[in-house]
Each structure stands twice: as C-alpha cells, then as structure tokens.
Amino acid sequence: MNQADSFSVLSETGKLKQVMLHKPGREIDRLTIDNMDELLFDDLLWLERAREEHDNFADILRKEGTEVLYFNECLADILGMLPVREKLIRAIFRFECLDRRLSEAFITELMNIPSLELADHLIMGYTRSEVRDICNCGRISLVSCVENGSDFIIHPIPNLYFQRDPAITVANGIIIGQMTFEARRIEPLYWKFITNYHPRFKGMQILFGDAPDEIWPQKVEGGDLLVLSEKAIAIGVSQRTAPTTVQRIGRNLSARTSIKRIYAFEIPKKRYCMHLDTVFTMVDKDAFCIYPPLLDHLRVWRMDYDDGGTLMSIEQSEDWTHDIAACLGFDDMRLIKMNCRDKEEMAREQWHDGCNTLAVAPGRVVTYNRNVNASKLLRDNGIEVIELEAPELGRGRGGPRCMSMPLNRLPV
C-alpha cells in the first residue's frame, strides 16, 4: 500500500488524523518596518513567543489524536537526496532570476550544508551580504553587487506558517496553490517537491498545479477551498482565487475523484475577505459559521460536472444554504451568524479571525481565545470550542484553520 493511501480529506469536520504545520522560524526575524508590507504583514512578530504559541497549538492537536508533521523537516528529508537537492536549488535559482555564474558558485556551497540547516535557511532566505560571504562572488555577479534591488538573493517566506494556502488535500490527492502575491509565490514549489519526492507522499496524485498551464496567473490559494463532502467542494472566487482556476479545478476533480459539484462563492475582493475561510467555515456536519456582512454581497454558483470532467451546468443558487444542506443530506443548514453587540465589535472579531475555525472532529473546533463573543456563539449553538491563546501568531492575520494543512480526516 502506498503511503499516500493514508491521505484522505473528504470533509471539513471528520476527525483530524494527520496535519502539516510549519513552526515559525528565523524567517520571521527577516520582517522589518520597511519590508513588512511587501511581505504581507501588518505588524512585526515576537518570534520566541510565536514559537511557544505554535507549540501549544501543536500540543492541542496531538491531544486530539492528530499526528503532526512539520514542513521544514519534510523539506529537509528531500534535501537529503542529493539529486533532488540539486534539482530544487536550481529551480529556486530560476525563480529568483540568479545569473549563471552566481548560481554555479552558490550551488557548490549549498550542496554541502546539512539538510535541516539548509531547509531552515531556504525558508528564512539569504541576504546579498550572506551570499557574498559564503561564496566570494562579488566580482563575478552583478546580482550580488547592486544596491538598488532587494536585500535578498533568496527571499524569506515568513507567511509559511499559514500552511493552508500553498497546498491543500482534497479527496486522495493534493491541489498545489498558485499564489497571488510575489511574496508567497515560491511556497508551492517546495510543496510540489515534497509531494513528488518525499517517501511519505509516494503515490499521491497532484490534482492541480503540476501541469505547464496550471501556473500563475491561474491563481488559487487553499484558504478558499472547503471540502464539504465526498461529492462536493466550496471554492471562494476571491482576491486570491480566480474564476478560471475554479473551473479548471472542477474539471480535474470530477475526472479524478468522487467530487462532481463545485459551489463557487463569489466574495468581495477586500482585505476582510482575504480567503473564503476568513468569513465562512464549517464547524459540524450540518453547521457553518459566517461573518454576517458577507451575506449582503455573497453570490453562490452551483457547477455540476460529469465523470469525464465536462462542466454540465452552472447556475446561481438562490437558496444556497438549502442547496448545500440537501447536498450534505440534511433538511436545513445551521448557519451561525457571528453577530456582536455592534458593528465595530463584530469587525474587530472578524479581523482577529473569529470565523477561521479548525474542526478537529464534528462539532469540535479550535479558535483563538481572544474572540470571546465568537466562542460564546459557537458554544450556544452546540459546538465544542478549544481555545488557543496566540496573540503573536494572530498578528500575521490568520487563525487556526489558516495555520493547518490537513492530510487525513476520518469519514464523518
């Protein structure tokens, strides 16, 4: 049996058995007042505290019976295979547009670094001065000399602790993200190499993101995908996921998996609606939480495919809650509106990811403890809430769902 046979996600709420996380590392200390906007952060994080909070998050998941894998360790595993290491390094150099002479000087050094150390350094990036110190390339490369470009030869990826976005398990395969902003565009490259070369992922099919025409601007990020059942998936048409990509994913899923229906959620291209899961997540077999202002703008399109991947119909779902409930086998959907005392409080809790819940089992979710009202609403509606204290992690603008990439859930 292939290792990948153990990877299966056919719901948002089935008991979580395996998950990929990335514990924030030295890449967070690359954030500065000058570059944090470019790197998609609104604030600077205290790394030591963020790592403690992330350990607590991982411990919560382990106590729920979840096996935790770490991204940097999986990356180190494949870097231990020297032909794969060289192939990945050269792919990174192409992405970063390094000239030939710098590439040849630099790769000689990178091929000799211990695997885990190299994995961590590729994630934190290399500055121009670090590269000059390593390979003495100042006289052979203009890239390493000029001062009016980036400070980095290989850019850091501080958003990597939001593991939901660069890849997502759907059914028995994986969708490789195609990121909207340049600061995150290299993350899927690492995920693709892990999927293709790590023995733990042997036999796992890439459902989207491995074909030559499945690259940016065919953009999609995992925060926009919610696996509703073995038959249906919801995808946000958002600032970060394009409608043409939704249709392409629908074609691929219907031809290779049991999923034949896509619910395309057309959401505002606003900061508060960064991804679908910032405003709408599934918390039980028949229950969802939602940021109420979304209802004023939301349009949902139902797309049905045949077994060969042909789109048979597309129509706007006028009563999408009933439509999805029926698809899940229920008469009605429990829609938990995350209301507060006033609009200002509701906006604050949404900003701090009140809707970004991670289900570890049906009706049992992890949330940030700072969202007091959201947790009360969930409990009042019969949902068990496990609270995570994580003010530093939350500065990155992502909640427990954003930080986790489920690999295996039990059937609901």
C-alpha positions as CSV (number, residue, x, y, z in Angstrom):
1,M,0.0,0.0,0.0
2,N,1.3,3.4,-0.9
3,Q,2.0,5.9,2.0
4,A,-0.3,8.3,0.2
5,D,-3.2,5.9,0.6
6,S,-3.4,7.2,4.2
7,F,-4.0,10.7,3.0
8,S,-7.7,11.4,2.5
9,V,-9.8,14.5,3.2
10,L,-13.4,14.2,2.2
11,S,-14.9,16.6,4.7
12,E,-14.1,19.7,6.8
13,T,-15.1,18.1,10.0
14,G,-14.1,14.4,10.0
15,K,-11.8,13.6,12.9
16,L,-8.4,15.1,12.1
17,K,-5.8,12.3,12.0
18,Q,-2.8,14.0,10.3
19,V,-1.8,17.6,9.7
20,M,1.1,19.5,8.3
21,L,2.3,22.6,10.3
22,H,5.2,25.0,10.0
23,K,6.6,26.3,13.2
24,P,7.7,29.9,12.7
25,G,11.4,30.2,12.4
26,R,14.1,32.8,11.7
27,E,12.2,33.9,8.6
28,I,10.0,35.9,11.0
29,D,13.0,37.9,12.1
30,R,13.5,39.0,8.5
31,L,10.5,41.2,8.8
32,T,11.2,44.9,9.2
33,I,9.2,48.1,9.3
34,D,10.4,48.7,5.7
35,N,9.6,45.3,4.2
36,M,6.6,44.1,6.1
37,D,4.0,45.4,3.7
38,E,5.8,43.8,0.8
39,L,5.9,40.5,2.8
40,L,2.1,40.8,3.5
41,F,2.3,41.6,7.2
42,D,0.6,44.4,9.1
43,D,2.9,44.1,12.2
44,L,6.1,42.6,13.5
45,L,6.0,39.4,15.4
46,W,7.9,38.4,18.6
47,L,9.4,35.2,17.3
48,E,10.1,33.5,20.6
49,R,6.6,34.0,21.8
50,A,5.1,33.0,18.4
51,R,7.0,29.7,18.6
52,E,5.7,29.0,22.1
53,E,2.2,29.6,20.9
54,H,2.7,27.4,17.9
55,D,4.0,24.6,20.2
56,N,0.8,25.0,22.2
57,F,-1.3,24.7,19.0
58,A,0.5,21.5,18.0
59,D,0.0,20.1,21.5
60,I,-3.7,20.8,21.3
61,L,-3.9,18.8,18.0
62,R,-1.8,15.9,19.4
63,K,-4.1,15.7,22.4
64,E,-7.0,15.4,19.9
65,G,-5.2,12.3,18.4
66,T,-3.7,14.1,15.5
67,E,-0.3,13.3,14.1
68,V,1.7,16.5,13.4
69,L,4.2,16.7,10.6
70,Y,6.5,19.7,10.2
71,F,7.1,21.3,6.9
72,N,10.8,22.1,7.4
73,E,11.5,18.5,8.5
74,C,9.8,17.1,5.4
75,L,11.8,19.6,3.2
76,A,15.0,18.5,5.0
77,D,14.1,14.9,4.2
78,I,14.1,15.5,0.4
79,L,17.1,17.8,0.6
80,G,18.9,14.7,2.0
81,M,18.5,13.1,-1.5
82,L,21.3,14.9,-3.3
83,P,19.9,14.7,-6.9
84,V,16.6,16.1,-5.6
85,R,18.5,18.8,-3.6
86,E,20.3,20.0,-6.8
87,K,17.1,20.0,-8.8
88,L,15.3,22.0,-6.2
89,I,18.1,24.5,-5.7
90,R,18.3,25.1,-9.4
91,A,14.5,25.6,-9.5
92,I,14.9,28.2,-6.7
93,F,17.7,30.0,-8.6
94,R,15.5,30.2,-11.7
95,F,12.6,31.6,-9.6
96,E,14.9,34.2,-8.1
97,C,16.5,35.1,-11.5
98,L,20.1,34.5,-10.5
99,D,22.7,34.7,-13.2
100,R,24.7,31.7,-14.2
101,R,28.0,32.5,-12.6
102,L,26.4,33.3,-9.2
103,S,24.3,30.2,-9.4
104,E,27.3,27.9,-10.1
105,A,29.3,29.5,-7.2
106,F,26.4,29.4,-4.8
107,I,25.2,25.8,-5.5
108,T,28.6,24.4,-4.7
109,E,28.2,25.7,-1.2
110,L,24.5,24.8,-0.8
111,M,25.2,21.2,-1.8
112,N,27.4,20.7,1.3
113,I,25.1,22.1,4.1
114,P,23.4,19.7,6.4
115,S,19.8,19.1,5.3
116,L,17.9,20.5,8.2
117,E,20.1,23.6,8.3
118,L,19.6,24.1,4.6
119,A,15.9,23.7,4.8
120,D,15.6,26.3,7.5
121,H,17.9,28.7,5.6
122,L,16.0,28.3,2.4
123,I,12.8,29.3,4.3
124,M,14.5,32.3,6.0
125,G,16.2,33.3,2.8
126,Y,19.7,34.6,2.1
127,T,20.7,38.2,2.0
128,R,23.2,39.6,-0.5
129,S,25.9,40.0,2.1
130,E,25.4,36.4,3.3
131,V,25.8,35.1,-0.2
132,R,28.9,37.2,-0.8
133,D,30.4,35.9,2.5
134,I,29.6,32.3,1.6
135,C,30.8,32.1,-2.0
136,N,33.0,35.2,-2.6
137,C,31.1,36.1,-5.7
138,G,31.3,39.9,-5.6
139,R,33.5,40.1,-8.7
140,I,31.5,37.6,-10.9
141,S,27.9,38.7,-10.4
142,L,26.1,42.0,-10.8
143,V,23.2,40.5,-8.9
144,S,25.3,40.2,-5.8
145,C,26.8,43.7,-6.2
146,V,24.0,46.2,-6.9
147,E,22.4,48.0,-4.0
148,N,19.2,49.3,-5.7
149,G,17.4,45.9,-5.7
150,S,16.2,43.6,-3.0
151,D,18.3,42.9,0.1
152,F,17.8,39.2,-0.6
153,I,19.3,36.8,-3.1
154,I,16.8,34.2,-2.0
155,H,13.7,35.8,-0.4
156,P,12.4,34.8,3.0
157,I,8.9,33.3,3.2
158,P,7.5,34.4,6.6
159,N,3.9,33.5,5.6
160,L,4.8,29.8,5.5
161,Y,3.3,29.2,8.9
162,F,0.0,29.6,7.2
163,Q,0.2,26.1,5.7
164,R,-3.4,26.1,4.4
165,D,-2.6,28.2,1.4
166,P,0.3,26.7,-0.7
167,A,-1.3,23.3,-0.8
168,I,-4.5,21.5,0.3
169,T,-5.5,17.9,0.4
170,V,-8.7,17.1,-1.4
171,A,-10.1,13.6,-1.6
172,N,-7.0,11.4,-2.0
173,G,-4.9,14.0,-3.8
174,I,-3.4,17.4,-3.4
175,I,-4.0,20.8,-5.0
176,I,-0.8,22.9,-5.3
177,G,-1.6,26.6,-4.8
178,Q,-0.7,29.3,-7.2
179,M,-0.2,32.3,-5.0
180,T,-1.4,35.8,-5.9
181,F,1.4,37.9,-4.4
182,E,5.0,37.5,-5.2
183,A,6.0,37.3,-1.5
184,R,4.4,33.8,-1.4
185,R,4.8,32.6,-4.9
186,I,7.7,30.2,-4.2
187,E,5.9,28.3,-1.4
188,P,4.1,25.9,-3.8
189,L,7.4,25.0,-5.4
190,Y,8.6,23.5,-2.1
191,W,5.3,21.7,-1.7
192,K,5.5,20.3,-5.2
193,F,8.9,18.8,-4.5
194,I,7.8,17.3,-1.2
195,T,4.7,15.8,-2.8
196,N,6.8,14.4,-5.7
197,Y,9.8,13.1,-3.8
198,H,9.1,12.6,-0.1
199,P,8.6,8.8,0.5
200,R,5.7,9.6,2.8
201,F,3.8,11.1,-0.1
202,K,4.7,8.4,-2.6
203,G,1.8,7.8,-5.0
204,M,-0.1,10.9,-4.0
205,Q,-1.6,12.5,-7.1
206,I,-1.4,16.2,-7.7
207,L,-4.9,17.2,-8.8
208,F,-3.9,20.8,-9.8
209,G,-0.7,22.7,-10.1
210,D,1.6,20.2,-11.8
211,A,0.7,20.9,-15.5
212,P,2.6,23.5,-17.5
213,D,-0.6,25.6,-17.9
214,E,-1.6,25.3,-14.2
215,I,0.7,28.1,-13.0
216,W,0.2,31.7,-12.1
217,P,-2.0,33.6,-13.2
218,Q,-4.2,30.5,-12.8
219,K,-4.2,31.6,-9.1
220,V,-5.7,29.6,-6.2
221,E,-4.9,29.6,-2.5
222,G,-6.0,26.9,-0.1
223,G,-7.9,29.2,2.2
224,D,-10.5,29.5,-0.5
225,L,-11.2,25.7,-0.5
226,L,-13.7,24.0,1.8
227,V,-14.2,20.2,1.3
228,L,-17.9,19.7,2.0
229,S,-18.2,16.0,1.3
230,E,-17.1,13.2,-0.9
231,K,-19.3,14.7,-3.6
232,A,-18.9,18.5,-3.3
233,I,-16.5,21.3,-2.5
234,A,-16.9,25.0,-2.0
235,I,-14.3,27.4,-3.5
236,G,-14.1,31.1,-2.9
237,V,-13.8,33.3,-6.0
238,S,-11.8,36.0,-4.2
239,Q,-8.9,38.4,-4.3
240,R,-6.7,35.3,-4.4
241,T,-8.5,32.6,-6.4
242,A,-9.5,33.3,-10.0
243,P,-12.8,32.1,-11.5
244,T,-11.0,30.4,-14.4
245,T,-9.0,28.4,-11.9
246,V,-12.2,27.3,-10.1
247,Q,-13.5,25.9,-13.3
248,R,-10.2,24.1,-14.1
249,I,-10.1,22.6,-10.6
250,G,-13.7,21.4,-11.0
251,R,-12.7,19.7,-14.3
252,N,-9.8,17.9,-12.7
253,L,-11.6,16.9,-9.5
254,S,-14.6,15.5,-11.3
255,A,-12.4,13.5,-13.7
256,R,-10.1,12.0,-10.9
257,T,-12.2,12.0,-7.7
258,S,-15.7,11.4,-6.5
259,I,-16.3,15.2,-6.3
260,K,-18.7,16.3,-9.1
261,R,-20.1,19.5,-7.7
262,I,-18.5,22.9,-7.1
263,Y,-20.1,25.7,-5.1
264,A,-18.3,28.9,-6.2
265,F,-18.7,31.5,-3.5
266,E,-18.3,35.0,-5.1
267,I,-17.0,37.1,-2.3
268,P,-15.8,40.7,-2.2
269,K,-12.2,41.3,-3.2
270,K,-11.5,43.1,0.1
271,R,-8.9,42.7,2.8
272,Y,-11.5,41.4,5.3
273,C,-12.4,38.7,2.7
274,M,-8.8,37.6,2.0
275,H,-10.0,34.0,1.6
276,L,-13.3,32.3,2.0
277,D,-12.2,30.7,5.3
278,T,-11.8,34.2,6.8
279,V,-15.5,34.7,6.7
280,F,-17.1,31.2,6.3
281,T,-16.0,27.8,7.8
282,M,-17.7,24.5,8.6
283,V,-17.9,23.6,12.3
284,D,-20.1,20.5,12.2
285,K,-21.6,18.0,9.8
286,D,-24.5,20.4,9.2
287,A,-23.3,23.7,10.6
288,F,-21.2,26.7,9.4
289,C,-20.2,30.0,10.9
290,I,-20.3,33.1,8.8
291,Y,-19.4,36.8,9.1
292,P,-22.8,38.4,8.7
293,P,-21.9,41.3,6.4
294,L,-20.8,38.8,3.8
295,L,-24.5,37.9,3.3
296,D,-25.1,41.4,1.8
297,H,-22.7,40.7,-1.1
298,L,-22.5,36.9,-1.5
299,R,-23.4,35.1,-4.6
300,V,-23.1,31.3,-4.9
301,W,-22.8,29.5,-8.2
302,R,-23.5,25.7,-8.4
303,M,-21.4,23.9,-11.0
304,D,-22.0,20.3,-11.9
305,Y,-19.6,18.1,-13.8
306,D,-19.8,14.6,-15.4
307,D,-17.4,11.8,-14.7
308,G,-15.2,12.9,-17.6
309,G,-14.6,16.4,-16.3
310,T,-17.1,18.2,-18.5
311,L,-19.0,21.1,-17.0
312,M,-22.7,20.2,-17.5
313,S,-24.4,23.1,-15.9
314,I,-23.7,26.3,-14.0
315,E,-26.4,28.4,-12.3
316,Q,-26.7,30.8,-9.4
317,S,-28.1,29.1,-6.3
318,E,-30.8,31.4,-5.0
319,D,-31.1,29.5,-1.7
320,W,-27.6,28.3,-1.3
321,T,-28.0,27.3,2.3
322,H,-30.8,24.8,1.5
323,D,-28.9,23.7,-1.6
324,I,-25.8,22.8,0.3
325,A,-27.7,21.3,3.2
326,A,-29.5,19.0,0.7
327,C,-26.2,18.0,-0.9
328,L,-24.9,17.1,2.6
329,G,-28.1,15.0,3.3
330,F,-29.8,17.5,5.7
331,D,-33.1,19.4,5.5
332,D,-31.5,22.6,6.6
333,M,-28.1,24.1,7.3
334,R,-27.3,25.5,10.7
335,L,-25.8,28.9,9.8
336,I,-24.2,30.5,12.9
337,K,-24.0,34.2,12.3
338,M,-21.1,35.7,14.2
339,N,-23.0,38.8,15.5
340,C,-21.8,41.1,18.2
341,R,-23.1,44.0,20.3
342,D,-22.3,46.4,17.4
343,K,-20.7,46.6,14.0
344,E,-17.4,47.7,15.4
345,E,-17.0,44.8,17.8
346,M,-18.1,42.4,15.0
347,A,-15.5,43.8,12.7
348,R,-12.8,43.5,15.4
349,E,-13.5,39.8,16.0
350,Q,-13.6,39.2,12.3
351,W,-10.2,40.9,11.9
352,H,-8.9,38.6,14.6
353,D,-10.2,35.5,12.7
354,G,-13.4,34.8,14.6
355,C,-14.6,32.7,11.7
356,N,-11.3,31.0,11.0
357,T,-12.1,27.8,12.9
358,L,-10.3,24.5,12.6
359,A,-12.6,21.5,13.1
360,V,-10.7,18.6,14.8
361,A,-13.9,16.5,14.8
362,P,-17.6,17.0,14.0
363,G,-18.8,19.8,16.3
364,R,-15.4,20.4,17.9
365,V,-13.2,23.3,16.8
366,V,-10.1,25.2,17.7
367,T,-10.4,29.0,17.9
368,Y,-8.4,32.0,19.2
369,N,-9.3,32.7,22.8
370,R,-9.4,36.5,22.2
371,N,-12.6,36.1,20.2
372,V,-14.7,35.8,23.3
373,N,-18.1,36.6,21.6
374,A,-17.4,34.2,18.7
375,S,-16.6,31.3,21.1
376,K,-19.8,32.0,23.1
377,L,-21.9,32.0,19.9
378,L,-20.4,28.7,18.9
379,R,-21.0,27.1,22.3
380,D,-24.5,28.4,22.4
381,N,-25.1,26.6,19.1
382,G,-23.8,23.3,20.4
383,I,-20.2,23.5,19.2
384,E,-17.4,22.4,21.5
385,V,-14.6,25.1,21.5
386,I,-10.9,24.5,22.3
387,E,-9.4,27.9,22.8
388,L,-5.8,28.8,21.7
389,E,-4.0,31.8,23.3
390,A,-1.9,33.1,20.4
391,P,-1.8,36.9,20.2
392,E,1.6,36.9,18.4
393,L,0.6,34.3,15.8
394,G,-2.6,36.3,15.2
395,R,-0.6,39.4,14.2
396,G,0.0,37.6,10.9
397,R,-3.7,37.8,10.1
398,G,-4.6,34.1,10.1
399,G,-6.3,31.8,12.5
400,P,-6.1,28.1,13.4
401,R,-7.5,26.9,10.1
402,C,-5.0,29.1,8.2
403,M,-2.1,27.6,10.1
404,S,-3.0,23.9,9.4
405,M,-3.0,21.7,6.3
406,P,-5.0,18.5,7.0
407,L,-3.6,15.4,5.4
408,N,-6.0,12.9,6.7
409,R,-9.5,13.0,8.2
410,L,-11.7,10.1,9.1
411,P,-15.1,9.8,7.3
412,V,-17.9,11.6,9.0
